[in-house]
Amino acid sequence: MITYPIIIIGLGVLYILNSIKILREYERGVIFRLGRLLAKPKGPGIILVFSPIDRMIRVSLRLVAFDIPPQDVITRDNVSVKVSAVLYFRVIDPLKSIVEVQDYLYATSQLAQTTLRSVLGQVELDELLSEREKLNSQLQEIIDKHTDPWGIKVQMVEIKHIDLPENMIRAIAKQAEAERERRAKVIHADGEFQAAEKLAQAADIISRNPQALQLRFLGTLTEIATEKNSTIVFPLPMELLRAFSFIKPQENK
């Protein structure tokens, strides 16, 4: 027959076994004893939680990647876009994350959404498209400042996608095409300018050395002769005639 002491001992053993909790390496236990918060979080490892006197809340210290849903943003130059981002944060103070805010995940999410709309609404579309790194740093700094009292550390904020209206996409494409045409014209004009400079230098050299003009003339004839077998009629340069100007006709004796 089972006696009362054995029953009491059995219930005591079951109570102790039920009070044993195992916390993983990345978990901490925030314990309220009779409604009062204990000074330090428990864990990792084996801890004792004496119900109903104690109530434990598990808090994960791992990095959380949270998707910020697309937000309607009106930029400073009155362009309406949808912007989505991703937020990386972790709990660094488990006690604050439970005591200072009711639901730190929901609170951090709402803060990230409002900050995203506020910050991106102060910049122009060109800056939003070209200076993402600067905006990411600014978002991270602002959100981290507001979540610090909650025991939350924001590691990084990344703008993930910017959804532009169709008319704005066409306008940007036209702008990019016009920019490419402008660069092509500048490069072409620069090449023409350099060629004109070289031609001017060549003309200056030839003007000082008539023999150079003759050699260039003969070289051109050689190139033409090698291309086609045809008769070529060309004017005789006056410089060649000047070479014979020093010869005087002989007088008849």
Backbone bond lengths (Angstrom), bond angles and torsions (degrees), N, CA, C in turn:
res aa  C-N    CA-C-N  psi(-1)  N-CA   C-N-CA  omega(-1)  CA-C   N-CA-C  phi
1 M - - - 1.454 - - 1.532 109.11 -
2 I 1.304 116.66 131.77 1.465 121.82 -177.89 1.523 109.07 -79.25
3 T 1.303 114.71 126.68 1.462 119.96 -178.99 1.515 109.98 -91.90
4 Y 1.340 112.76 165.69 1.465 118.55 -178.71 1.531 113.24 -63.09
5 P 1.326 120.39 -39.29 1.471 119.21 177.81 1.526 112.99 -58.14
6 I 1.330 115.73 -39.00 1.472 118.41 179.80 1.525 110.07 -66.40
7 I 1.345 115.75 -38.97 1.462 118.98 179.17 1.525 110.76 -65.10
8 I 1.324 114.92 -42.01 1.467 118.86 179.72 1.519 110.47 -64.32
9 I 1.338 116.11 -42.69 1.470 119.66 178.64 1.521 110.59 -63.56
10 G 1.329 116.81 -40.65 1.464 120.07 178.95 1.514 112.09 -63.75
11 L 1.339 115.95 -42.73 1.463 119.12 177.77 1.529 111.19 -65.28
12 G 1.331 114.97 -36.98 1.466 118.61 178.23 1.525 111.61 -64.03
13 V 1.360 115.89 -40.96 1.464 120.03 178.80 1.526 110.21 -64.42
14 L 1.335 116.34 -43.57 1.468 119.43 178.37 1.527 111.56 -62.58
15 Y 1.333 115.37 -38.28 1.472 118.91 179.28 1.531 110.60 -64.93
16 I 1.316 116.79 -42.53 1.473 120.26 179.11 1.525 110.58 -64.68
17 L 1.339 116.10 -43.18 1.460 119.00 179.26 1.528 111.15 -63.93
18 N 1.324 116.24 -38.02 1.460 119.79 178.53 1.524 112.33 -70.92
19 S 1.318 116.14 -23.42 1.467 120.63 179.74 1.521 112.84 -81.57
20 I 1.306 117.91 -12.38 1.464 121.21 -179.08 1.525 109.34 -79.17
21 K 1.294 116.42 123.70 1.460 122.83 177.20 1.524 108.73 -122.90
22 I 1.325 115.04 144.49 1.471 121.21 179.50 1.523 108.39 -115.57
23 L 1.300 115.42 121.54 1.466 121.72 178.12 1.525 109.55 -106.35
24 R 1.320 115.32 133.66 1.468 120.47 178.93 1.529 110.85 -72.32
25 E 1.315 115.08 171.58 1.460 120.38 -176.25 1.523 112.08 -59.85
26 Y 1.327 117.22 -34.61 1.459 120.84 -177.02 1.523 112.69 -93.46
27 E 1.339 118.32 8.82 1.459 121.85 -178.46 1.525 111.22 -113.57
28 R 1.337 114.29 149.29 1.458 121.41 172.06 1.527 107.83 -131.67
29 G 1.330 115.79 149.42 1.455 120.71 -179.90 1.523 111.24 -109.47
30 V 1.308 116.19 119.11 1.468 121.94 174.98 1.524 107.02 -92.88
31 I 1.332 116.13 117.56 1.457 121.18 -172.33 1.522 110.76 -111.74
32 F 1.334 114.98 132.17 1.458 122.52 172.81 1.532 107.57 -108.08
33 R 1.307 116.19 119.78 1.462 121.41 179.14 1.518 109.32 -107.88
34 L 1.323 115.14 112.44 1.456 122.43 -175.25 1.531 110.66 55.78
35 G 1.334 115.27 36.56 1.456 121.17 177.01 1.510 114.88 86.98
36 R 1.319 116.92 -8.54 1.463 120.43 -178.76 1.524 109.62 -102.15
37 L 1.340 115.31 139.02 1.461 121.16 -177.33 1.523 110.32 -77.17
38 L 1.332 115.62 132.37 1.455 119.30 174.10 1.522 110.07 -71.04
39 A 1.309 116.30 155.14 1.466 121.30 -171.81 1.518 112.39 -65.53
40 K 1.337 117.75 -34.77 1.458 121.23 -175.11 1.524 110.04 -130.06
41 P 1.334 116.64 146.03 1.479 118.57 174.08 1.524 110.28 -71.64
42 K 1.307 116.67 153.76 1.456 122.86 -178.67 1.526 110.92 -98.21
43 G 1.313 114.79 154.94 1.458 121.05 175.38 1.508 113.30 105.43
44 P 1.322 115.70 171.83 1.482 127.32 -1.25 1.522 111.90 -80.32
45 G 1.333 116.59 173.81 1.444 121.76 179.93 1.515 111.87 109.42
46 I 1.341 115.20 -153.53 1.459 122.01 -178.07 1.527 109.31 -92.56
47 I 1.318 116.60 129.21 1.462 122.24 176.40 1.517 108.90 -133.03
48 L 1.323 115.82 164.36 1.459 121.81 179.07 1.524 109.42 -112.41
49 V 1.307 115.51 127.59 1.461 122.53 177.45 1.524 106.82 -122.12
50 F 1.327 115.85 110.52 1.463 120.99 -174.25 1.530 109.15 -92.65
51 S 1.318 114.50 95.48 1.468 120.11 177.11 1.526 108.70 -78.22
52 P 1.332 118.57 149.65 1.472 128.46 -3.34 1.527 113.77 -88.63
53 I 1.328 114.96 10.45 1.470 117.65 179.76 1.517 110.56 -67.47
54 D 1.340 115.48 -42.06 1.465 121.15 -177.84 1.520 110.57 -103.51
55 R 1.311 114.73 148.04 1.471 121.05 171.87 1.523 107.49 -133.30
56 M 1.320 116.43 125.09 1.457 121.40 -174.88 1.526 110.88 -110.80
57 I 1.336 116.10 139.03 1.465 123.09 174.81 1.526 107.34 -119.40
58 R 1.308 116.35 123.38 1.464 121.10 178.50 1.536 109.75 -80.26
59 V 1.313 114.96 136.49 1.465 121.76 178.17 1.521 108.13 -128.06
60 S 1.325 116.28 126.73 1.465 121.34 178.63 1.523 110.08 -88.61
61 L 1.327 115.68 136.10 1.461 121.53 178.47 1.521 112.35 -98.34
62 R 1.310 117.88 5.37 1.466 120.83 -178.42 1.527 111.23 -74.86
63 L 1.327 114.21 158.45 1.468 120.38 177.89 1.527 109.49 -68.64
64 V 1.322 115.40 132.48 1.466 121.75 -179.49 1.522 108.97 -108.17
65 A 1.327 116.34 127.24 1.471 121.95 174.49 1.525 107.40 -102.07
66 F 1.333 115.40 112.76 1.459 120.74 -174.25 1.519 109.30 -116.20
67 D 1.339 116.23 125.75 1.462 121.61 177.88 1.530 110.11 -80.30
68 I 1.332 115.43 123.65 1.459 120.50 173.26 1.521 107.20 -86.41
69 P 1.324 118.67 117.49 1.477 120.26 -176.67 1.525 111.31 -62.73
70 P 1.340 117.86 158.43 1.474 120.87 -178.81 1.528 111.83 -54.71
71 Q 1.325 114.60 131.87 1.459 121.39 -178.76 1.524 109.29 -115.08
72 D 1.327 116.08 138.05 1.462 121.30 174.68 1.523 108.92 -77.30
73 V 1.327 115.41 117.20 1.464 121.51 -176.99 1.523 108.78 -123.18
74 I 1.320 116.34 133.75 1.463 122.36 173.09 1.521 107.54 -108.03
75 T 1.314 116.59 112.32 1.457 121.16 -176.47 1.528 110.65 -70.16
76 R 1.333 114.88 173.87 1.456 120.07 -177.32 1.519 112.27 -64.91
77 D 1.350 117.59 -27.84 1.463 120.64 176.95 1.530 111.83 -94.36
78 N 1.348 116.23 25.97 1.475 123.63 171.11 1.525 113.52 61.53
79 V 1.316 116.91 43.28 1.465 122.27 173.96 1.527 107.80 -110.73
80 S 1.326 116.48 126.72 1.462 121.26 -178.98 1.529 109.80 -90.91
81 V 1.327 116.02 122.56 1.469 121.51 -179.87 1.526 109.02 -135.15
82 K 1.328 114.45 161.90 1.466 121.19 173.06 1.532 108.06 -110.52
83 V 1.312 116.63 126.77 1.461 121.73 -175.90 1.521 108.85 -124.86
84 S 1.331 115.58 129.53 1.463 121.51 173.41 1.520 108.80 -116.90
85 A 1.331 115.65 154.44 1.461 120.44 -176.25 1.529 108.66 -148.29
86 V 1.328 115.16 174.27 1.460 121.19 176.30 1.523 107.74 -130.93
87 L 1.324 115.39 139.05 1.460 122.75 -175.68 1.526 109.31 -117.31
88 Y 1.345 116.17 130.43 1.460 121.71 178.00 1.533 108.22 -113.86
89 F 1.332 116.21 122.16 1.461 119.45 -179.73 1.522 109.55 -149.42
90 R 1.336 115.87 165.45 1.449 121.93 176.74 1.530 109.77 -145.59
91 V 1.348 115.23 158.34 1.458 121.36 176.40 1.523 108.21 -85.93
92 I 1.323 116.82 125.05 1.464 120.84 177.59 1.529 111.87 -109.47
93 D 1.329 117.33 -16.08 1.465 121.55 177.23 1.535 107.44 -134.26
94 P 1.329 117.34 96.51 1.469 119.78 -177.55 1.525 113.87 -59.83
95 L 1.322 117.50 -35.17 1.457 119.90 -178.60 1.525 111.43 -63.62
96 K 1.338 117.17 -47.15 1.462 120.94 179.73 1.522 111.53 -65.37
97 S 1.329 116.68 -36.98 1.465 119.23 -177.27 1.525 112.44 -65.50
98 I 1.349 116.82 -21.43 1.458 120.47 178.72 1.524 111.87 -98.48
99 V 1.333 116.90 -38.91 1.461 120.91 -173.57 1.519 112.04 -84.26
100 E 1.344 117.48 -41.18 1.461 120.74 -171.63 1.521 113.81 -80.91
101 V 1.312 118.63 -20.01 1.461 121.42 -177.62 1.519 108.09 -142.82
102 Q 1.329 115.58 145.67 1.461 119.88 -175.37 1.525 111.90 -69.23
103 D 1.325 117.04 -47.75 1.471 122.38 179.57 1.523 106.95 -139.91
104 Y 1.318 116.15 100.36 1.467 119.16 -172.34 1.523 111.78 -67.59
105 L 1.329 119.16 -28.63 1.465 120.41 177.78 1.528 111.02 -66.78
106 Y 1.331 115.49 -47.88 1.462 119.54 179.71 1.525 111.09 -66.23
107 A 1.330 117.16 -41.95 1.466 120.88 -179.44 1.528 111.49 -64.01
108 T 1.320 116.79 -42.54 1.461 120.07 178.73 1.520 111.02 -65.50
109 S 1.335 116.45 -38.42 1.464 120.59 178.05 1.523 111.38 -61.88
110 Q 1.327 117.04 -48.62 1.463 120.30 -179.24 1.524 111.88 -64.50
111 L 1.319 116.52 -39.50 1.463 120.00 178.17 1.526 111.14 -63.68
112 A 1.336 117.22 -40.77 1.467 120.91 179.39 1.524 111.23 -63.76
113 Q 1.327 117.60 -40.21 1.471 120.85 -179.40 1.526 111.53 -66.28
114 T 1.312 116.94 -46.58 1.470 119.56 -179.17 1.526 111.39 -67.56
115 T 1.321 117.22 -37.66 1.473 120.24 178.73 1.520 110.71 -66.89
116 L 1.332 116.96 -38.49 1.463 120.87 178.34 1.528 110.78 -60.49
117 R 1.328 117.28 -47.00 1.463 120.14 179.36 1.528 111.28 -65.46
118 S 1.313 116.98 -39.16 1.464 120.33 -176.75 1.522 112.06 -68.44
119 V 1.322 117.02 -46.59 1.472 120.63 -176.12 1.522 111.26 -70.79
120 L 1.323 117.55 -46.64 1.460 120.17 -177.14 1.526 112.07 -71.40
121 G 1.325 117.58 -20.99 1.459 120.11 176.23 1.518 113.46 -73.63
122 Q 1.335 117.54 -9.24 1.458 121.87 -179.30 1.525 113.03 -99.23
123 V 1.317 118.11 1.66 1.460 121.31 -178.58 1.524 109.35 -118.32
124 E 1.321 115.10 161.25 1.463 120.62 176.74 1.525 110.14 -86.10
125 L 1.332 114.95 166.11 1.463 120.06 -175.14 1.526 111.27 -62.87
126 D 1.330 117.82 -41.67 1.463 120.30 -179.73 1.521 110.94 -60.36
127 E 1.322 116.76 -41.37 1.467 120.18 178.59 1.520 110.96 -68.02
128 L 1.321 117.24 -36.09 1.457 120.67 178.08 1.524 111.88 -63.83
129 L 1.334 116.68 -35.91 1.461 120.85 -177.96 1.520 112.77 -82.57
130 S 1.325 118.18 -30.92 1.461 120.92 -171.80 1.523 114.71 -103.68
131 E 1.325 118.49 -18.82 1.468 120.88 -174.51 1.526 110.77 -122.74
132 R 1.305 115.66 55.64 1.468 119.79 -178.51 1.525 111.71 -68.15
133 E 1.337 116.73 -38.58 1.466 119.41 -178.22 1.521 111.08 -60.86
134 K 1.321 116.25 -42.17 1.463 120.41 178.40 1.520 111.13 -63.63
135 L 1.320 117.20 -44.23 1.461 120.96 179.88 1.531 111.58 -67.61
136 N 1.339 117.05 -36.90 1.467 119.91 176.97 1.529 111.24 -60.79
137 S 1.331 115.79 -43.70 1.462 119.74 179.49 1.523 111.38 -64.98
138 Q 1.325 115.90 -39.56 1.460 119.77 179.59 1.530 111.40 -65.91
139 L 1.328 117.21 -41.97 1.458 120.94 177.41 1.525 111.19 -63.58
140 Q 1.330 116.48 -44.04 1.464 120.27 -179.85 1.524 111.68 -61.40
141 E 1.325 116.59 -41.94 1.464 120.37 -178.93 1.535 111.63 -65.14
142 I 1.325 117.33 -43.48 1.470 120.64 -177.78 1.528 111.15 -68.41
143 I 1.338 117.08 -46.79 1.469 119.87 -178.26 1.523 110.60 -65.59
144 D 1.335 116.77 -40.92 1.459 120.09 -179.73 1.527 111.41 -63.72
145 K 1.329 116.81 -36.19 1.467 120.61 178.64 1.524 111.60 -63.10
146 H 1.329 117.45 -38.23 1.458 120.71 -177.26 1.530 112.45 -82.31
147 T 1.331 118.02 -25.71 1.465 120.00 -179.76 1.526 113.15 -90.87
148 D 1.314 117.85 -7.66 1.467 120.30 179.95 1.533 112.30 -59.46
149 P 1.345 120.72 -42.20 1.476 118.88 176.62 1.515 113.79 -63.72
150 W 1.325 118.81 -16.15 1.460 121.73 178.59 1.524 112.21 -91.57
151 G 1.323 117.82 1.54 1.456 120.50 -177.15 1.514 113.53 76.63
152 I 1.342 117.10 24.05 1.456 123.03 -177.77 1.522 108.93 -110.70
153 K 1.322 116.85 133.41 1.460 122.83 176.17 1.519 109.49 -112.57
154 V 1.330 115.95 116.83 1.464 120.97 178.35 1.526 108.45 -85.70
155 Q 1.319 116.41 116.83 1.457 121.41 -177.05 1.527 112.14 -82.49
156 M 1.336 116.30 -40.63 1.455 118.49 -172.52 1.528 109.43 -165.09
157 V 1.326 114.92 148.01 1.464 122.49 172.74 1.521 107.49 -129.34
158 E 1.325 116.94 129.86 1.455 121.66 -178.70 1.530 109.48 -127.14
159 I 1.337 115.67 124.27 1.468 120.04 171.92 1.522 107.85 -70.79
160 K 1.319 116.51 121.06 1.462 120.30 -171.85 1.516 113.43 -94.35
161 H 1.316 117.37 -43.79 1.470 119.76 -174.88 1.518 109.74 -150.58
162 I 1.343 114.97 140.18 1.463 122.14 176.04 1.516 107.41 -121.21
163 D 1.314 116.74 115.36 1.464 122.34 -178.52 1.524 108.77 -97.91
164 L 1.347 115.89 112.07 1.465 121.57 -177.32 1.526 110.42 -98.38
165 P 1.335 117.79 152.00 1.474 120.59 173.41 1.527 110.90 -65.78
166 E 1.353 116.17 157.54 1.456 120.95 -176.83 1.526 111.97 -61.46
167 N 1.335 116.96 -41.95 1.472 119.14 -178.89 1.515 111.16 -65.76
168 M 1.332 116.69 -33.20 1.460 119.07 178.33 1.530 111.41 -71.96
169 I 1.327 116.61 -34.37 1.469 119.89 176.92 1.525 110.30 -63.84
170 R 1.349 116.53 -42.76 1.466 120.23 178.43 1.526 110.79 -64.98
171 A 1.323 116.99 -39.31 1.465 120.15 179.64 1.523 111.15 -65.08
172 I 1.326 117.00 -40.35 1.464 120.39 178.79 1.524 110.55 -66.97
173 A 1.354 116.55 -38.28 1.464 119.67 177.96 1.526 111.12 -63.85
174 K 1.340 117.22 -41.90 1.465 120.40 177.18 1.528 111.31 -64.23
175 Q 1.314 115.33 -39.92 1.465 118.99 178.70 1.523 111.16 -63.23
176 A 1.339 116.38 -42.51 1.466 119.77 178.99 1.525 110.82 -65.16
177 E 1.350 117.14 -39.49 1.466 120.51 178.87 1.531 110.86 -65.03
178 A 1.339 116.40 -42.21 1.466 119.70 177.92 1.528 111.29 -63.86
179 E 1.311 116.29 -36.59 1.465 119.78 178.82 1.525 110.76 -66.69
180 R 1.330 116.93 -40.09 1.465 119.79 177.64 1.521 111.46 -64.91
181 E 1.342 117.29 -40.84 1.463 120.55 177.72 1.528 111.08 -64.22
182 R 1.333 115.62 -39.15 1.465 118.63 178.68 1.536 110.87 -62.58
183 R 1.318 115.95 -44.14 1.464 119.42 179.65 1.517 111.18 -64.29
184 A 1.344 117.19 -39.19 1.462 120.22 179.16 1.526 110.79 -63.38
185 K 1.344 116.80 -42.04 1.459 120.00 178.88 1.522 111.56 -66.05
186 V 1.320 116.73 -38.75 1.467 120.06 178.37 1.520 110.44 -64.56
187 I 1.331 116.57 -42.93 1.464 119.77 178.76 1.520 111.01 -64.44
188 H 1.354 116.50 -41.48 1.460 119.90 178.97 1.528 111.27 -64.39
189 A 1.338 116.45 -43.12 1.459 119.93 179.13 1.526 111.18 -65.01
190 D 1.317 116.60 -37.93 1.465 119.94 178.06 1.525 110.83 -64.83
191 G 1.352 116.17 -38.90 1.466 118.83 176.73 1.521 111.84 -65.52
192 E 1.338 117.44 -40.77 1.460 120.21 177.28 1.529 111.41 -62.90
193 F 1.332 115.33 -39.37 1.465 119.22 179.61 1.525 111.36 -64.04
194 Q 1.329 116.73 -44.40 1.461 120.11 178.96 1.530 111.12 -64.76
195 A 1.356 116.75 -39.77 1.461 119.69 178.05 1.529 111.02 -64.01
196 A 1.346 116.91 -40.48 1.464 119.87 178.53 1.523 111.17 -63.69
197 E 1.322 116.80 -38.77 1.464 120.04 177.22 1.528 111.16 -61.98
198 K 1.341 116.23 -44.11 1.461 119.41 179.70 1.523 111.24 -65.02
199 L 1.339 116.63 -40.16 1.460 119.49 178.74 1.529 111.23 -64.87
200 A 1.330 116.14 -39.02 1.463 119.53 178.15 1.524 110.87 -64.00
201 Q 1.320 116.86 -40.25 1.466 120.11 178.05 1.529 110.86 -65.82
202 A 1.358 116.09 -40.48 1.462 119.49 178.96 1.535 110.56 -64.92
203 A 1.334 116.92 -42.36 1.466 119.57 178.77 1.515 111.66 -63.40
204 D 1.322 116.13 -37.46 1.469 119.34 178.50 1.521 111.12 -65.17
205 I 1.337 116.34 -40.91 1.471 119.40 179.10 1.523 110.69 -66.17
206 I 1.360 116.19 -43.21 1.465 119.95 -179.21 1.523 111.60 -64.74
207 S 1.352 116.46 -37.43 1.472 119.44 179.95 1.519 112.00 -64.33
208 R 1.315 116.83 -28.40 1.469 119.99 178.95 1.522 111.76 -86.88
209 N 1.326 118.35 -17.43 1.462 121.33 -178.38 1.524 108.94 -132.85
210 P 1.331 119.98 93.72 1.472 122.09 179.45 1.517 112.95 -59.03
211 Q 1.335 116.73 -30.23 1.465 119.51 -179.88 1.531 110.69 -62.63
212 A 1.331 116.37 -32.27 1.459 119.20 178.39 1.521 111.11 -64.60
213 L 1.330 117.10 -36.37 1.453 120.62 177.33 1.514 111.35 -64.99
214 Q 1.333 116.33 -40.28 1.462 119.76 178.35 1.520 111.31 -64.33
215 L 1.352 116.30 -42.46 1.455 119.09 179.80 1.529 111.25 -65.41
216 R 1.320 116.31 -37.03 1.451 119.79 177.38 1.516 111.08 -66.61
217 F 1.321 116.15 -38.55 1.465 121.63 178.46 1.512 110.70 -63.43
218 L 1.318 116.45 -45.84 1.465 120.11 179.53 1.529 111.40 -67.13
219 G 1.300 116.39 -37.40 1.468 118.65 177.41 1.518 111.92 -63.29
220 T 1.324 116.91 -38.87 1.466 120.84 177.40 1.514 110.97 -63.70
221 L 1.363 117.62 -41.51 1.461 120.80 177.60 1.521 111.11 -62.02
222 T 1.315 116.21 -38.92 1.468 119.72 179.43 1.526 110.82 -63.58
223 E 1.328 116.65 -42.94 1.460 120.36 178.83 1.521 111.67 -62.78
224 I 1.341 116.92 -41.78 1.463 120.57 179.52 1.520 110.82 -65.83
225 A 1.328 117.34 -39.45 1.470 121.27 -177.34 1.522 112.03 -66.63
226 T 1.329 116.82 -31.87 1.467 118.99 -178.82 1.513 112.36 -77.04
227 E 1.310 118.06 -21.45 1.457 120.32 -177.87 1.526 112.55 -79.02
228 K 1.345 117.98 -47.47 1.452 121.03 -176.04 1.528 109.24 -136.31
229 N 1.321 114.49 144.13 1.468 120.56 175.25 1.515 108.58 -88.60
230 S 1.281 116.13 88.28 1.458 120.52 -178.68 1.522 109.11 -146.41
231 T 1.324 113.31 162.97 1.466 119.26 178.59 1.519 109.43 -83.21
232 I 1.318 115.79 130.59 1.454 121.55 -176.80 1.512 108.41 -116.99
233 V 1.301 115.64 125.17 1.459 121.54 175.64 1.520 107.65 -104.50
234 F 1.309 115.87 123.69 1.468 119.31 -178.00 1.522 108.52 -137.85
235 P 1.301 117.60 150.00 1.471 120.77 177.84 1.524 110.45 -72.17
236 L 1.313 114.44 146.07 1.455 120.04 178.43 1.525 108.96 -83.82
237 P 1.302 118.07 121.98 1.465 119.54 -178.47 1.524 111.41 -62.60
238 M 1.304 117.08 144.73 1.457 122.36 178.95 1.520 111.33 -66.06
239 E 1.348 115.78 -24.97 1.465 117.37 179.76 1.517 111.99 -63.59
240 L 1.360 115.11 -31.44 1.463 117.64 178.15 1.516 111.32 -70.42
241 L 1.358 116.81 -34.42 1.458 119.90 178.94 1.517 112.11 -70.45
242 R 1.327 115.93 -31.02 1.458 117.77 179.47 1.521 111.89 -65.96
243 A 1.348 116.05 -22.37 1.469 118.58 178.91 1.519 111.57 -66.47
244 F 1.380 117.46 -25.43 1.451 120.79 -179.63 1.528 112.32 -99.19
245 S 1.295 117.20 3.29 1.466 119.53 -176.34 1.529 112.57 -70.00
246 F 1.343 117.15 -20.92 1.475 118.39 -178.31 1.530 111.43 -79.45
247 I 1.358 118.87 -12.82 1.473 121.63 -179.15 1.535 109.00 -82.17
248 K 1.314 117.78 123.36 1.464 122.47 -179.69 1.524 109.80 -100.92
249 P 1.313 117.15 141.63 1.496 118.54 178.06 1.527 110.27 -66.66
250 Q 1.363 117.37 147.52 1.463 122.64 -179.68 1.512 110.64 -78.79
251 E 1.300 115.05 136.34 1.458 120.25 178.64 1.543 111.51 -78.62
252 N 1.309 115.64 143.90 1.457 120.41 177.79 1.521 110.10 -74.32
253 K 1.269 115.79 124.08 1.454 121.40 176.72 1.519 109.98 -85.83
